[in-house]
Amino acid sequence: MTYKHELVNYQSEFFNLHTSNTISQKSKQQHFQFISAHWHRSIEVIYVNQGTIEIVTNGSKILLEKESYYLINSNNIHSVTFINNPNSEMFILQIPLKTFQFVTNNSAVPIFLNDSSHPEYLAVIDILKSILETSTHQAPYSRAKIYSLFFYFTHQLLEHFFFSTETDLTYTNSQERIRLIIKFIEDNADNYLSATEVAEQFEISHEYLSRILKKNTNKNFRDLLKAIRLKTAFNLLVNSSNTITEIALDSGFPNVNSFIKAFKEKYSETPAAYRINHMS
């Protein structure tokens, strides 16, 4: 079975925070009820504020009830379903691997335990509740509080729930290959990169590369590369004061016009307009 790879776009340099409402808006469902099986490189923390959800990951089913959380490690396949109550509420904290690399000065992929019996589990719950409350009741300097809570949360994970580091997690051969291909494209997207070069790197044909990318990401090579570059550019746009031209070139776009065109296709406005309308 093939599972879709999610290319996570970050609106903050260190994390993303999604509530049930924002997920419903993104999926265009009035009451979000299901996220199909997928995987990504980010660490994901799912916290239930109300109701019950079912998480299926690596073949195991986990029922998550009110005021509890579950951590999805990097590259783990998972799906989420609300059980019975359509008014269940949760929030999802997505953390890119570069955040842990930043705070640990270690490039290895961290693996964390899910242990609700741990003495510090309830303390972590309190931090997550505070993050949710602060994010939904905006007040002066709430952004500073959210960031401080977030870094305290990462400290608690590393201090009490860290298991090991792995640079090569175990998957089926096909799943492992597509993971490595996508990582290679992400790592080299800021330079000139062709499908032929990627195919040669992994000793596969151009046609086979196109087929497995389409099957696993629903994108051809050109669209996937553009999406990765656009993700990098968006992060630079909202988290730096770089010029539009600098952002375009630093993200791997061949010129500023191709960046503006790609950005407008996705966000319905130019990068400059986005900065003015959403960040002033």
N, C-alpha and C positions, 0 to 999 in steps of 0.2 A: 504494500500500500504506500502511496506517495502522500507526503504531508507538505503543506505550503510553508514557505519561508516568509516571515514577516520582516520587512525592512523598516525598523523603528526610526521615526523622525523625532528628534529631541528639541523641545522648545526651551530647555534649560541645559546648561553645559553638563550638569551632573546627574539629572534624573528627569523623568516624566511622571506626572500625577494625573490619573484618569478616574473620574467618578462614574457611577452608573449612568448619570444624566449625560455626561460628555460622550460615553460610549454609545448611548441610544441615539444621540444627535449624529454621530459619525456613521452609524449603521442605518440611520433613518427609520428606526423602530421606535414606536411610542414607549413601549416597555421592553428594554433589552432583556433577552432570555437565554441567549446561547452564543458562545464563541467557538467556532469549529476548530478542530485539531490543527495545530500549527507549531512552528518553532522559530526561535531567534537567538541571537548571540547574547542578548541582554539577560541580566538577572531580573526576575519578576516576583514581586511580593503582592499577594492578593489578601486583602483584609475585608471581612464581612462585618458590616455595621448593623445590618438587620436581615432576618430571614436565614435561609440555608442555601448553599450552592454545592454543586458536585463538580469536583475537579478530576479529570482523568489524565494521568500522566504516566508514561512508560508502562502502560497496561494495568495500572492500579487505580482504584476509585477512592477518592477522599471526600468525605462529607464535611463541609466547613460551616459551622454554625456561628451565631451572633458573637461578636467580640472575639474572634479567633483569626489566625492568619496562616497562610501556607506560602512557602518560598519555592519558586520554580528555578532550578539551576540552569545555567547557560546551555543552550542547544537541546533542552529536554522538550519532547513533544507533549503538548497539553491542550485540553479543551475545557470550557467552563459552561455549566448549565445551572440556571436558577431552578430550585426545586419548589414546586407547588405555588409559592407566593410570588406573583409578578411584581410586587412592590418591594422585593428584597433590595437591599442596598449594599454595595461594596465599593472599594476603591482599589485601583491597581497602581503600584509603584514600580516603574521600570527603571533599571539602573544599568547604564552601559558599562562594559568591562573596563573602559578607560578610567572610570571613577575609582574603581578598586586599585587599578594600577597607579593612579595619582596618590591615593592615601596610603598605599603599602609600599610604593616604589618597587613593585614586583609585577612583571608582565604575565605571569602564569595565571591561568583561569582558576578562580576560587570556587570551591564546592562547599555548600553549607548544609547543615543538618536541619531537619524539621523535628523538633523535640518539644512537645507541649508540656512534658513533665519537668523540663529544666527549670530550676529556681528563678532564672531571669526571664522566662517566657512572658509572664504577666507584666514585667517592666517594659518589655518590647511592645506589648499590646498598648500600654499606656502612651508610649511614644507615638505609635501609629494613630491612636485616637486623637492625640494632640495635633498631629499633622493634619488630619482630616478636619478637625474643628477649626483650626487656624486658616485652612485653605477655603473653607465655606463661609466663614464670617470675617471678611476682610476688615482689617483695622490698620491704623498707622503702623508702619514698620513690620507688618505681618510677613512680608517676604523675608526679612532678616530672621524672623522667628522660625519660619518654615525651613530655611537653610540650616539653622543651628540644630533644629530637631532632626533633620535628615542626616547630618553628619554624626550626631550622637547615635542615631539608629544604626548607621554603618559601623560605628565603633562597637556597639553592642553585638552586632552580627559577627564581626571579626573576633571579638574578645571571647564570646561564649558559644557561638554556633558554627564557627569555622571548622571544617573537617579536613580538607586537604587541598592541594592545587594539582590540576591536571592540564597539560597542554594538548592532550590527545584523548578525548573522551571516546567511549566505545559505542559504536553504532553498527548497523548493517553496512556492508561495503558501499551500496549505492547512496545511502544517507550520508555516510562519511565523505564520500567523494564530492557530492554536491555542496556539503558544508565547506570543504576546503576550497572548492572552486569559487564560491561566493566570497569567502574570506580573501582569497587572492585578488579578486576583482575589487573588493573594498579597499584593500591595502595599496592597490596600484592605480586607483581611479583618478588620482590627482596628476597623473602623467598620461602621455599618449598610450592607449591600450586598444588592441584589436582582438576580435574573436579568434583570429588565426593564432595570435601570440598566446592566448589563454589555452586554446586547444593543444598547441605544441607543448606548453608547460606541463599539461596533464596527460600527454601522449594519447589523445583521442582525436577523432575526426571533427572537422568544423560542423558537419551535419549532426553528429551525436551531441556535441556541446549545445547546439541550438535546441535540439529535442529535449534534453534533460533540463535546460534552463526554463523552457516554456512549460514543461510538465510540473516543475517544482516551484516556480515563481510566477507563472502566468505571464511572463515577459520574455521577449527575445533579448539577445545580448545587448543590442543598442539601447533598448528601453530600460533594461536593468542598469546599465552603466549610467545612463542619464539620471535615473532615479537615485542612484548612489551619490552621484555628483551633486544633485539637487539637495539631497539630505545634508551633505557637508556644507553646501552653500547657505542653506537655511540656518543652520547652526551658527555660522559665521555672521550672517545678517543680523540675528537677534542677540548675539553674544559678543560682538566686537564693533569697533567703530571703523572698520576697514571700508574703503570705497567699494562701489559696486564692481568696478573693473578688477580691483585686487581680489575680491571674493570670487569672481568668475574664474580668474586664472589660477588662484590657489586651490579651487575645487576641481580643476581639471578640464573645465570648458575651454574650447579652442579660442573663443573670443567672447567679449561681453554681450554681443547681440544674441549669440546662441543661448547664453545663460538667461537673458531677459525673456526670450521666447519660451524657454522651458518653464521658467518660473511663472509666467503669465498663464500658460496652459494649465498649470496645477492650481494656482491660487487666484486666478482671474484678475490680477493686477500686477504691475511691475514691482521689482524689488524696492525701488525708491519709494513708490506709493505705499507699499506694505509697511516700510519703516515709519512713514509719516502717519498712517492711519491706525497702526496698532502698537506703536512703541513710543509715541510722544507723550 
